[in-house]
Amino acid sequence: MISEQEIVLKADILSEALPFMKRYAGKTVVVKYGGHAMGDTALGARFARDVVLLKQIGVNVVVVHGGGPQIGQMLERLKIKSSFIDGLRVTDKETVDIVEMVLAGSINKEIVGLINAAGGRAIGLSGKDGGLIQAKKLTRTKRDPESNIEQVLDLGFVGEPTAVNAEVLSLLTKADFIPVVAPTGLGDEGETYNINADTSAGAVAAALKATRLLMLTDIAGVMDQDKKVMPEITVAQARAMIADGTIYGGMIPKIETCLDAVENGVEAAVILDGRKAHAILVELFISSGAGTLISKK
C-alpha cells in the first residue's frame, strides 16, 4: 500500500514535471545510449520504460546506440585481432563485417526488444537502411616527431557522416514508432562504414533539428576545476574549458560532438550519467536536471 507521504511526494513531482511535459510534447529528443548502462539488464529495462513513457506523452524519441565492448567481445571470441588509433577501432574488411553483425544485429534487436516489451513500438535501423546515414572514410593524421612530417593513418572502414536522411526518421516517429539506430553508414560505393556512436547521434540530432541531444555516459556531467558537476555551460565556455585543460581526454570528442550539434540546429545537448535512475526523465522534466546542459547561450 502506498503511504500518504509517498502520494504527496509523487503529486509534487508530477506538479513540477507537467509544464516540462507540455514543453516537450511534439518535439524531438535524440538519445545516445551507451556506456555501462547498456551492459546492465536492469538498467536496460528501466531505460526502455523511460523511452516508452516519453513517447506516450508525445515526445518524438530517436535512440542511437553504441556497442564497442560487445564488438570487442565478439572479435575476441572469433580470435580476430583489433587495434585502436585515437580511440577509434581500426576496421578492416573482416572486422567491419563483425561490427555490422553486432551493431545492426544482436545489440540493435536487443534494444528494440526491450522497448517493445515495455509497451513501445520500436523499429531497428542501421545507417544503411533507407540511406539513413551517408558516410565517407574518416582519416587521421599524425606528425612524426623526428622528421616533422605529417603521416596519414589508415583506419580502414571507419567513417564519418556526410548526410543524414531525416525524412526516414520523421516518417517513423510520425507513425508512432521509436527508431533505434545502429551507427553504421553507407559509402558511395555501397560499402559499410563503422561510425562512432556519439558522432552518429550528433549528426542525427542536427539533421532532425532536435530540441535535445541526450548523451548517456558513465559520468555525472562536465566537471569544473574543483571536480564539481556544472549544471549548464555555453558553447564558448566549453571551448575555453577544452583550451585550458579542464575538459580533457575522452571527454573532448564527446563535448565536441555536442558543440557541433548545437551549432547545427540542436537547441541544447546534455551530458548525463546513464546509470542514474531515470536520468533522461529527470533531465527533461525536473528543473534541477540530471547532467550538464550545453547551449549557445
N, C-alpha and C positions, 0 to 999 in steps of 0.2 A: 504494500500500500504506500502511495506517495504521501509524504507528510505535508502539512500546511506550509512549512518553511520552504520545502522544495517547490511547491506550487507557486509561491510568491517569487522565488528566485527565477524560476523559468518564465514567469509572466514579465518580470523586469527585463530579462534578457530579450524576450520577444519584442517588448515595447521599444527597446533600443534598436533592435535589428530591423524592424518594419520599414523605417524610412530608407535604409540602405537596400532592402529588398526591392522597393519600388524603383530606386535609382538604377539598379542593375537589370531590371526586367526588360527584355528585348535587346539587351546589349550583349556583346561577345566577349568572352573570357577564354584565353588560351592558357592551359596549364601544362607546364613541362613537368612530367612525372618521372622521377629518377631517384638516385641515391639509395640509402638503406631502406627507405620506406617501401621500395619496390620488392625487396627481398623478404619482407615480413608478411606472412599470411594475414595476420590480424590487421595490420596497418593497411594492407591492400584492400581488404573487405571494407574497412572504415572509409578509405579514400573513395571507393566505388559508391558507397551510400551517400557521401557528401556530394559527389558529382551528380548523382541522380536527383538529389534534393535541389541543387542549383537549377537543373533542367526543369524540374516540376514547378519552380516559381518563375519560370520564363527566361532564364539566362541561357544564352547560346554558348554551350561549353564545347571546346575542342581540346582534346588531350593529345600531346606529343610526348612519346616516351623514349627513354634510353634503353640500355641493356649491355653496357660494357662488361660487367662481371660475368653475366651469363654467356656472352660471346667467348670470353676468356676460358670459362669452364669447358665449353664445347670444343674449342681448339685444343685444349689440353687433353681432353678425352680422346680426340682424334689424332693426338700426337703431332699437331701442326704448330711449328714454332711461330711466335709472334713478337714483334718489337714495336717500340713507340718512339716518336720524334715529337718533341714539344707537346706531349700529352695526347698525340694523335696516333692511332694504331696504323702502322704500315700495312696496307691491304693489297696483296697480290690477287691474281685471278682465283686461286684456290680459296683464299681467305674470304674474298668478297662473297663467294657462294655460300659460305658458312654464315657470314654476317647477315646476309639476306634471309637465310633459312631461320635463324634465331630471332632476328628483329621482326620480320614480317610474318613469321610463323608462330613459334611457341609463345614468345613474350606477348606479341600483339593479341593473339587469341585468348591468352590467359586474362589479360586486362578486359577485353571485350566480354568474356565470360563472367567476370566479377561484376561488371556494371549491369549486365543483363540479369544476373541473379539477384541484384539489388533492386530490380524493377525498372531499369532503364532500357533504352533501345540503342545499344552501341553497335557501331559497324566499323570493322577494322580496315585500314588502308595502308599501303606503303606509298612512298613518294612517287612510285612509278604508276600507280593506279590513276587512270584518267589524266595522265600527265601532270599530276598534282605538284610535284617539285622537280623542276628542270635544274640540272646541275652541270658544273664543269669541274675539271680536275683542279684540285687545290695544290698550290705549290708553296714551298717554304724554302727560304734561302739561309745560308749560314756562312759567316765570314771566317776564313782560315786565318788564325792568329799569326801564323808565320809568314804567309805570302800576302796577307791582307786582301786576298781575292775572294769574292762572294761566290759561293757554290750553290747550285740549285739542288735541293734534296727531292728525291723521288719517293712519294708516299704511296704510289700505286693508285688503286681505285678509291682514294679519299677525295671527296668532292665538297663543293660549296654551292649553295643555291644561287641560281641566276634568275629564276622566276617561280612564282607560286600561283597556281590556278585557283584563285579564291572562289570562283563560281562553284567548283565541285563541293567545297565545304559549305558554302552558303546554301546550296540546294539541299544538302543533307540536314543541316540544322533547321531549315525551314520546314522540312518534312518530319521534324521531331526526333531525328537521330542524333546520337552523340558520336562524332567522328573520333576515332582513335588512330593516330598516325605514327607509323614506324619511320624513323629518319633515314630513309634511303632515297636516292634521287635518280633521275633518268638523264643520261647523257645524250648528245646529239646523234650518236650512232646506235642508240638503244642500249648502251651499256649501263650497268648498275654502279652507283657511287655510294659509298658509306659516308654519311654526313653526321657530324657532331650533333647530338640531340638538342643541346642548348641553341646552337646556330639555327637548326631547323625550326625550333619553337619560335625564335625571334623573327625569322622570315615569314612564318605562317601568321604570327600576330600582326606584323606590319602589313601584310597583304590584305588581311581582314579589317585593318584599322581598329583593332580590338580596344576595348576600354581598359582591359588589364591583361598583362602577361605575368603569370604567377610562376616563378622559378622555384620548384621544390628542391631543396638541397639538404645537406646534413649539418648546417649551421643555422643559428638563430637569425642571422641577418648581417648587415655590414657593420663592422666594429670600428669605433673611433680609436684614437691612440691610447686610450685608457681601457681598451677591450670591452667597452660598453656598446650594446646594440643601439644604432641610430635609427629612430623610427621613420625618418624621412630625410632624403638628400636630393639636391638638384643635380642636373647633368653636369653643371660647372663644378660643383663641389666634388662629385665623383671623379672627374678628370683630375682635379687638384690632388685628391687623395691617392690616385694612382701615381701621379708625378712625385709626391713626397714620400711614397713608400708605405702609407697607411694601409692601402689596399695592395696586396702583393700575391705572388704565386698563382695558384689555381683559381683564385677569385677574380683575377684580372680579366680573363676571357669571358667569365660569366657576366661581370659588370659591363664589359664592352658590348656584349650581346644585348643587354638591357638598354644601353645608351643608343645603340643602332636602332633598336625597335622604337624607342621614344622619339628619336629624331626622324623616324619614318612613318609617323602617324599613330602610334600607340599612345593612349592617354597617359599611362604610367605602367611601370614594371615593378615587381616586388620580389625581393629575395627573402625566402622564409624556410623554416625547418619543416620538412615533410613528415618528420617523425612525431611532431607535436599533434596532440589530439585535435582533430577538426581544424587544422591550420588554415585551410582555404576559406572555411566559413567564418572563422574568427577574423581573418584579414578583411574579408569583404563586408561583413555585417556588424562588426563591433568597432566602435570608434577608435579604440586603442590599437587596433590592428594586431598582426602577428609577426611582422618582419620589418624590413626596410623598404619603403616606397621610394622609387626613383622617378622624378618627373622633371619637366623643363623648368618649372619654377616652384 
